Amino acid sequence: MKKKIVSALMAAALCATPCSARVINIPKGIYPSMGVVTKIKERKDGYFRVTFQDGADRKYSWIDDDPSWCKGDFVATIMYDNGTRTIYDDKVVDARYVGYKGLF
């Protein structure tokens, strides 16, 4: 009997919960990307130029102050198309560590 009551209460709660998609306004020209870090180069100012390669063999880089990046790390990025149709001038807006090959 308790199971039936609990099931009925759960069903009522699920039906009462509003289901709506949240609208997010993403600026034009912003898109996600992912790749593998291929090169880390320390600059004279103490920052690091981190280069990654995406699945289509395109290479992009950004400047970071975090010395913990390693060659072979997976990275997820938010990219900006720079307002052009060509992909070779796109910029990395944000980069996040995702893992490395040994995790999988």
Rosetta blueprint (number, residue, H / E / L):
1 M L
2 K H
3 K H
4 K H
5 I H
6 V H
7 S H
8 A H
9 L H
10 M H
11 A H
12 A H
13 A H
14 L H
15 C H
16 A H
17 T L
18 P L
19 C L
20 S L
21 A L
22 R L
23 V L
24 I L
25 N L
26 I L
27 P L
28 K L
29 G L
30 I E
31 Y E
32 P E
33 S E
34 M E
35 G E
36 V E
37 V E
38 T E
39 K E
40 I E
41 K E
42 E E
43 R L
44 K L
45 D L
46 G L
47 Y L
48 F E
49 R E
50 V E
51 T E
52 F E
53 Q E
54 D E
55 G L
56 A L
57 D L
58 R L
59 K E
60 Y E
61 S E
62 W E
63 I E
64 D E
65 D L
66 D L
67 P L
68 S L
69 W L
70 C L
71 K L
72 G L
73 D E
74 F E
75 V E
76 A E
77 T E
78 I E
79 M E
80 Y E
81 D L
82 N L
83 G L
84 T L
85 R L
86 T L
87 I L
88 Y L
89 D L
90 D L
91 K E
92 V E
93 V E
94 D E
95 A E
96 R E
97 Y E
98 V E
99 G E
100 Y E
101 K H
102 G H
103 L H
104 F L
